[in-house]
């Protein structure tokens, strides 16, 4: 949290700002019905969708747990998962900690979304487009 100074030097008041990179706050801001407009704006900005390709509505998926089929399978819980027009699914991950193999973890998440979108007997053309968005913590020293 960063303190902000308001008013003159004699009447300075410190206000605490909440950090939207906090997992709990991030999910509350973007992963609930009340934050749907924020989520749509965020996705349009990140995916550079404008005009006729702009996202206008999403369905927020409540259960973000990637189920295992066998007890020894890897399991995971996504930060935010939503569907766009029933044709795409988007996973958004806020990463404050650094993960050594984040690229492999992201591939696992998207791969799991892809395989879970197709049922027995369905043709591969019906695979739901799956998008992974990672928002890593960027060091101030990077700029």
Buried (B, 14 or more C-beta within 10 A) or exposed (E): EEEEEEEEEEEEEEEEEEEEEBEEEBBBBBBBEEBBEBBBBBBBEEBEBEEEEEBEEBBBBEEBEBEEEEEEEEEBEBBBBBBBEEEBBBBBBBBEEEEEEBEEBBEBBBEBBBEBBBEEEEEEEEEBEBBBBBBBEEEEEEE
